[in-house]
Amino acid sequence: MLDIGSLVRVHVDAVIAAQNDMGVCDAIRRNALVGKPVAMSAPHLPKVAGIDPMVPVSAHTAGPLANVATAPGAFIQDRLAGWVSDLTTLHELTERLARTSTLDDALHELLDAGAALVGARRGLIVFEPSDRRGPVSTIGLGLAHAELGHIETVPRSATSYGRILDGLPAAEAPLTSPDLLGDASVDPRHREVAARLGYAASYALPITTDATGRLGAAVWLYDEPAEPLERQRHLVGLYAGYASEHLARLLELERARADVATITEELLPSRLPRVTGVQLAARHRTAPRGGGDWYDALALPEGALGLAVGSVGGSGPSALAAMGRLRAGLRAYAVMEGEDPVAVLSDLELLLRLTEPARSATALFAYCEPARHKILLAGAGHTPPLVIGDRRTEFVETSLSAPLGMLACWEAPSVEIAPAPGETVLLYTDGLLRRTGDSMDRAFARLHSAAANVPRALRHDAGFVADHVLRTVLPDGLDQTGGTEDVVILAARFD
């Protein structure tokens, strides 16, 4: 974040020093009295296509003041006021940028703030990291998707962002095109697209850091021939420097999230088995750091089916590794003694104590015989399954038991249920409840209500049931990947 206080103090010290230097003040007074221009006034500046009112124009861009002779310090004070105004604006914009937590939001904020600082109305950012690891995206301001497509038809080497991204000569400095339509050196296709879209000038900046290299390029477009003032270039350059560092941090975070999601998906089933008499569907949402929630379904001998869900304590790579070991262990135990869920979880308890002595986990394993409409299940500190049907929507009363790893020896009795034809048994992890932000009692009530209100027209498909429950329990985007908790839903509909 920019230290506004330090910058202001530097300018204040400079002003005080200048005011104490009577020779400077006398020179200013003498020049003003004889009609000579003041040496500190700005040169003649090009036309600007509208300055955004949110970025106040400071006095240090103006010409000589008429009353300098009567107030020798007034000119310096006006410049100081302009500096403070600019720095305050810069501080507000960088604070808004710092509040963004996703790469997409930060790119939009950079584009909006940059347009305000240079006095433009439209623009685009091409985000294309030079290490070619992605992600790659193009964000527009005041440009529809089709208009961005028109711009992309211009040969890349003829565009300012293309020269920046490809490292062509003069690509490191800001690229100004003050008159695209009147400059004969501009590529004819570029002039054609500019005329069609109604812009006549552009100003481009590289988005780059010392650590990560070039991340992309930002281009702001003017409706008429123009270019930003020197003051505006200075401010947008300061802002772009901070924004580049912020984008680099968000890029690394997004790549880490993508890696975690990829590893998590690789540790879960790539597909669900097809077993006669039952229809399966699974939904999984990964937290940014990667939690330890998992599910499994495997075909067993004699037409049986094993279903499992679980949650490993903690988050991050260690939790993912523990989850992978537990899931692999449970699959082996299910094949050997799946018809006895208590024995399966007892073996899993021993595995956890031997391999992860400082970690706890919850798990639920169900041995299903679809032909007999019979399920035998046992749970270790896990949330109870939910049976959804036309005649009932109720939680299965499982025996109260501690999570795995909490006791020296785990064992709890199993429970048998008999789902009727057309009923769906829903297994899930507690992340579904915790993401609601409600107390557990209220979250269970919300889940029950969502299940009870699944439309009859959707109940024939396990996937439709899982989707309806997920969207109803977690509305307003809470069901998307990126929440604070992992979510797992495993639905089994019996024919």
N, C-alpha and C positions, 0 to 999 in steps of 0.2 A: 504494500500500500504506500502511496506517495506520502511523505512526511511534510504536510503543508506548513506546519509551524516552523520547521527548520528553513524551508525555502523562503518564507515570509521574513524571518529574522535576517537572512542573508541580504534580502533587498532593503530592509530597514537600515541595516548597518551601512549599506552602500549610500543610501540617501543621506544619512546623518553625516557621513564622511564628506559627501559632496556639498552639503549645506555649510559645513565648517570651512570648506575651501573657498574663501572669498574671491579668489582669483577667478574660479569657474563662474560664480554668481555674477561677478562684475562683467565678465565677458558676455554672458547671456544678456545682461542689462544693456551693455553698449551696443550689441548687435541689434537688439530689439529697437533701441532708440534711433538708430540710423537706418532702420528698415531692412537690415540684412537678415537672411533666414537663419534661424537658430540651428546650430550644428547637429543637435540631437533630434531634429524633426525627421519624419519618415519620408522617403522618396516617393515620387509619383507611382501609384499602384494600379495594376490592371483591374478591369471591370470584374466584379464578383456577382455570381448568379444567386443573390439572396443569402443573407446571413441568418441562420436560425436564431430566433429570439431567445432561446434558452442559453445561448452562449453570448453574453454581453460583449459589445465592442469596447475595448479599453481605450483610454485617452492616449496611450503611447503610440497609437497608429495615426493620430491626427497630426495636422500641421502646426506651425508656430501659434502660440497664444497671443492675443492682442494685449493682454494685461500683464505680460511678463515684466515689463518695466516697473510697474507698481508693486508686483509681488514676486520677487526673485525666486522664492521657494515653491511657488504654486505649480510650476511646470513639473518639477520633480515629484511633488505630492500627487499630482494627477497621474503621473506614470506609476507611482507606487499603488494608487488606487486601482489602476488597470491590472497591475500584476496580481494584486490580491483577488480581484474579481476572476481573473483567468485561473488562478490556482484553486480558488474555491470551486469553480465549475469542474476543473479537472479532478478534484478530490471527490465531488459528488458522483461523477461518472465512473471513477475507478471503484468506488464503494458499491455502486450498482453492479458492476462487473464481478466484483468479488463475491457477491451473493449468489451468482449462478453456480450450479452444481453439476451441470451436464455440458458436454461439448457443444451440442446444438444450441442450447440457451446462450452460452457464452459467445458463439459466433453471431447470433442475432443481435446480442447486446453490443458487440464490437461494431457491427455494421450500422446500427442506429446511432450510437454515440459518435462514430466517425463522421457520419453524414451531418450531424448537428455541428461538429467542430469545423468542418470545411465548408459548410453552407450549401450542401448538396441535398437533393430530394430523393435520389435513387442510387442504387449501387448493388454490388454483388461481391461475395467472397468465394474464392475457389480454395478449398482446404484440401491440400495434397502433400502430405509429408514427404520429404525428399528421401527418406529411407525406404519408401515404397511398401511399408507394412500396413498402411491404411489406418483408420477409415478415410475414404475419399468422399467429399460432398461439395455441392455448390448451393450457396444460400443467396437468395435475392431480397432486395428491399425495394418495394414499389415496382417490382417486375414479376409478371405472371410466369408460370412454368413454361408456357409457349414462347414468351419473350426471351427467357434464359436460353431456350433452345435455339432461337434465332442468333443470339450472340455467339453461341458455341459453333455455329456454322462458319464463323470467320476463321481463317487460318490462324492457328495458335500463335505462330511467330509474329503475326500482325497485331496481336492484342497486347496490351500492357501487362495483363496478368500472365499471359503466355511467356513473355520475355522474362518476367520475374521467375516463374516456376522452372523454366528451362535453363536459367542461368546465363542468358544471352548478355552481350555487352551492355553496360550501364543499368543492369537489372537490380543492382543492390540499392541504388538511390531511388527516391520517389520519382515516378514517371508522370510527367505532366503533358497532356495533349489539349492545349487551350482552344483549338479550333479544328475539330475533326473534319468538318465539311469543307473548310477552306484551305486545308493543308494538302497540297498536291502529293506529298510524300506518303500520305496515308493509303493503305491498301484499298483499292476500289470496293471490294466486298465489305470492308469495315465501314466505309462511308455510306454504302447502300443500307446496311443494317442500322447504322446510327440515324440516318434520315427516316427510315421506316418506324423506328421506335421513338424518335423525337428527342434524342439527346445530341449535344453538339460539342461537348468537351468532357474530359475525364481526368481524374487524379488517382494514382495508384500507389500503394505502399506494400512492401514485402512484410510478411509475418514470419519472423525469424528469431531464433535465440542462439546464443553461443553453444549451449549444451546439445540441443537437438537439431540444429541447422534450420533449413527453410521448411516452414509448415504450410505456407500458402501465400495468397496475395489478396488484398482488398482493393476494390476499385469503386470510386464514387463518380456519379455521372451528373453533369449539368445540362439544363435544358437549353442553354445558349452559350456562345463562346465565353469562356471565363476560366479563371484559375484561382486557387485560394491565396489569401494574403500571407505574407511571411509569418505573421503572428499565428495564423491558423495552422500553417505547416508545422510550426514549432510545437503547438499544443497537441495536434494529432500525432506527431512523432513521439512525444512523451507518452501519450495514451497508448499508442500502438506497442511501444516497448513493454509497458506493464502488461498489456493484454496478451502479448506473445508468451510471456512467462506463465501467465495464468492458463492459457490454452495448452501449453506444453505439459503442465501438471495434470490438467483434465484429460489430455490425450493418454498419458501413462496410466491414469486411473481407469479410463475406459478400456484400454488394452488389457489391463489386469483383470477387469471384470469379464471381458470376453474369454480370456484364458481360463478363468475359474469356471465359467459356464460350460466351456468346451470339455474341461476335465470332468465336471459333474455329469454331463450327459454321457460321456464315455463310460462312466462307472455305473450307469443305470442301463436297464434293458434297451437294446436297440429296437426291439419289437416285442409285442405281447403274443403268447402262444394261442393257437386256435384249439379249443377243447369243445367237443360236442356238448350241447346243452347249456352253455354259458357264453355270454358276450362280455368282453373286457374293454375298459378304457382307462387311461391314466392321464393326469395333468400334473405338471411339475413347474414351479416357479422358483428360480434361484435368487438368493440374496446377493448383494454386491460382493461381499467378501467370501461367499460360499459357505453355506451351512452344511449340516450333516444329515439332512432328511433324505430318505430313500424309499424305494418301493421295489417289489419284485413279484413276478408271477412265473411259475414253471409247471410244465406238464409232468405228472407223476404216473407211475405204472397203474394199469387197470382203469384208465380213463379219469383218474383223480387229478386234482389241481391244487397247487400250493400258492397261497397269496400271503404277502408279507409287506408291512410298512414299518418304518422305524425312524428314530431320530438320535443322532449322536450329539452329545453336549459340546459346545464351543463352535468356533467358526474358523475359516481359513484353511490353508493346505493341510494342517495336521488333522482337522476334523474330517476333511475329505478322504485322507488316507485311512483314518479309522473307519469311516463309513464303508469304504471299499473292502476292507478286511472283514468287517462284520457281515456285509452282504454276501461275500464269497463263502464265508463260514456257514451262514444260514442255509445257503443253497446245498452245500454238502450234507449238512445234518438233515435237511428236508428229504433228500433223496434216500438217505439211510433209514430214517425213522419218522417220516413225515406224518404218518397216521397218528402219532402221539405228539401233539404240539407242545405239551409240557416238557417232554424229553428234548425237543428241538431247542426250546428256549433255555433249558438248563445247560445244555452243551454250549450255547451261545454265551451264557453267563460265565462259564469257565474260560472260554476263549478270551472274553473281554478282560477278565482279571489277570490272565497270563500275559496278554499283549498290550493292554492299556490299563495298567493298575490305577492310574489317577483319573480315569475318565468314566463317566456314566452314560447310559443310553436307555432309550425306551424302545420297545419292539412289540409287534403283534403278529402272530402267525396263525393262519387258518388253513386247515386241511378240508378241501371241498370234494364232495362226491356229487357232481351235477345230476347224474342219472337218478339218484335217490333223494335229491333236494335236501342234502344234509351237509352241515358245516360244523366242524369241531375246531374251536379256536382257543387260544390262550394269549394273555397279554402281560407284559412286564412294564407297569407304570404308564401304559399307553392309553390314549383317548379311546372311548368305546365306539365300535362300529354303529352304523345307522342303517336300519332297514326301511326302504322306501317302497310303498305299494299303494294300490287303490284303496285298500281297506285299512291300512295302518302306516304310520310313520313314527318309528320308535327307536330309541337307543337300546343296544344289547347290554344287558346287565352282566358285565364281566366281573370276576373276582378282584377285589382291591389288592394290588400288589405293588411292591417297590420296583423302581427301575433297575435295570441290569447294572451291576457294579456297586450297588448300594448295600448289599448284604453279603455275608460270607458264603451263603448258599441260597440260590433262588429256587423257589418252587411254589406254584399256585395251581389250583384245580382248573381244568378246562371247562368250557361252556359249549353246549350243543344248541344250534338253532336250525330251523327248517324253513328256508325261504319258499314262499309259494310261487307258482309259475307267474312270471311277469314282474316279480319283485326284484329290486336292486339293492345289493348290500354295498354300502359305501364305507371304505376304509380311508383314513386321512391322518395327517400329523397335526400337532397342536399349533404349528405355524399358521394354519388356516384360521384358527381362533385368535391368535395373538395379533395378527395383522389388522384385525378390526379395531384395536385400541380400546375395546370394552373390557369390563371384568369378565372372568371366565363364565360366570352364570349367564350374563347377558349374551356372551358370544355363543354359548351352547343354545340359548333360546333363538338367536338369529339363525344359526345353522338349522335347527329343527324347523323353523318357519320356512326357510328357503327350500328345504327338502319337501315339506308338506305341500308347497305351492308349485311344484314342478307341473307344468301343463300336461294334461293327459296325452295330448298329441305328441309329446316328446319322450314319454316314458318307455317307448318301445326301443330306444337306443341308449346304451350306457354312456356314450359320448355326449349326447344331448343333456342327459341328467347331470353329468359332471360339470359341463359348461354352465348350465343354469345355476347350479349351486355355487360355483366359483364366482360368477358375476354378481349374484344376489348377495352373498355373504360379504364380498369385497367389491363394492361399487366404486365408481369414480376413479378408475385406474389403479386401485389397490391390488387388483388381481394380476398386474403386469410384473414382469421380471424387474428386479431392482428394489423391492421392498426390504424391510429390515429383517424379515424372517423367511426362511424357506417354506414353501407350501407343497404338499403332496396330496393328491386325491387319486384313489384307485377304486373304480366302480366295477362291480360284477353283476350283470343282469341275468337272471335264470329263466330259461324258456319254460 
